[in-house]
């Protein structure tokens, strides 16, 4: 549907919106400058059904899904970890659960990275998830705004640069 810049400081990183209908992106695919795919995100409202061992990950209420994921992956072999912005992830699979504002409320948006980046997938600084995927609604907030960056936050991003969703 559309190609866009995914990283304000790395113009060689780009994203593609893919969809079933022209006005509704379903999948966001992210590529390195060489054309190598490294990250995929499913849209919470229009994306494909992403499941993990029978557990639906797309378009769920975050608190319900978080409790279920914790129950399934609370063993030493498989564990849920949390990144600096509170997003749960399963590093064995390179899976991060993000949230997205939809007409039906805030719903889950699974983001997946390749195996070589899986161990750092929840880390918004050292991981390989593009910056545009971290913008917008945050998983949970203890103090302050539940949206990043909050209104009035000074950034060095290019003028007009926003998340693609």
N, C-alpha and C positions, 0 to 999 in steps of 0.2 A: 504494500500500500504506500509506504513512504520510507525513505532513508533519512536518518538524522544523526547529529553529533551526539555521542553518548558521554563524552568526557570533555569538560571545558578546557583542560590543559593538555589533552592528548588528542588532537584532531584526527589522528589515524584510527582511533577507536570509533566505530560507528554502529548504529543499530538499524534494524529493519523492523517495521511493523507489518505483520501478516494477519490476514483476517478472512472470515467467511463472507462478510458483507463489507462494502466499501467504507461505511461510516463507523464501523465497530471493530477496532483492532482486537485480535484474539491472542496473539503471541508476539513477544518482542524478542528478537534474536540479536545478539551482540557479537561483533567480529573484530579481530585485530586488523591492522593495516594490510597484512598478508592475505586476508580473506578467511582466516581460520576462525571458526565458531568457538566461543569460549563460555557463553552464558545464554540462558534462555529463561524467559519469564512468561507465565500464563496470566492473562487478564482475569481479574476476579469476577467480572460480570459476563464477559463474552468468550473467555478462553476455554480451551479443551479441558476435559476432566482429567486431572492429574491425581493418580492414586499411589499410595505406598502400602503394600501388603493389605490391600482392600480398604484402606482409609482414604476417603476423599479429601484432597487438600485444597482444591479450588473453590472459591466462593463460599467459605464457611465462616461462621461467627468466630472471631479470634479466640475468645475465652474458652469456648467449647472445644475447639480444635487443640488448643494448647494443653488442656487437661488430658485429652485422649492421647496426644503425642507423648506426653510425659509418662503416662501409664504404660505405653507400648515400648518406650525406649529408655527406661530407667534402670538398665542393667550395666555392669561394667563393660560388657562387650559392645553395647550400643548405648550411646548417651546423647542427650540433648544438651547443647551448649547455647549460651546467650552471648550476642555481640554487644558492643558498646551502646547501641541504640535500643537494646532490649529485644531484638528479634531472635526467636528460637531457631535453631538449626541443627541438622544432623550431619556432622562433618564426614561420617562414613560414606554418605551419599552425595555430598556437595549440595545439600538442600537448605535453603533459608526460607522461612515463612515471613512474608511481608504483609502489610495491609493496604487496602485501597478503598477510597471513597467511591461508592456506587449509589445508584438510585435506591437500592434496597438497604443502604446503610454501609457500615465499614465491614468489608469481607476480606478473606485471606487470598493472597497472591503468591503461589509458589515460585521461587527463583532457584534455578539449578546451574551449577558450574561444572566444568570438567574435572576429572579425577586428580589432575596435577595441582589444582587449586582448592580441592575440597577441604583440606585441613584448616584453611583460613577463610572459609566461605562466610562466616558470620562477622568477620572483622571488616568494618567499613574503611579502614585505613590501609591494611596490608593485603586484604582479599582482592579478588578479581571481579567482584560485582561492580559494574559501571556506576559512576556517581549519580547519574540520573535515576537509577533504581532506588537510591537512598533518599531522594527528595520526596516531599509530600507527607502523608500521614504516617506517624510512627506507631509501632506495635503497642507500647504502653508507656505511660508517662508518670513519673513520680513527682516531679516539680516542673513547672513551666509549661511551655507550649507543647501540644501533641502533634505539631507539624514542623518539619524541618525544611528549610530554615524558617524560624519564626519571623513574623512581619517586622520589618525594620532591621533585620540582621544584615550587617555589611559583609559582602563577599567580593572576591576578585573575579567572579565569573563574568564572561562576556555579557554585554547588555542584551536582554531579551532571552537569555538561556534558561530554559525550564525543562521539567521532566516531560517526556513524551506522552504520558497518560494522564 
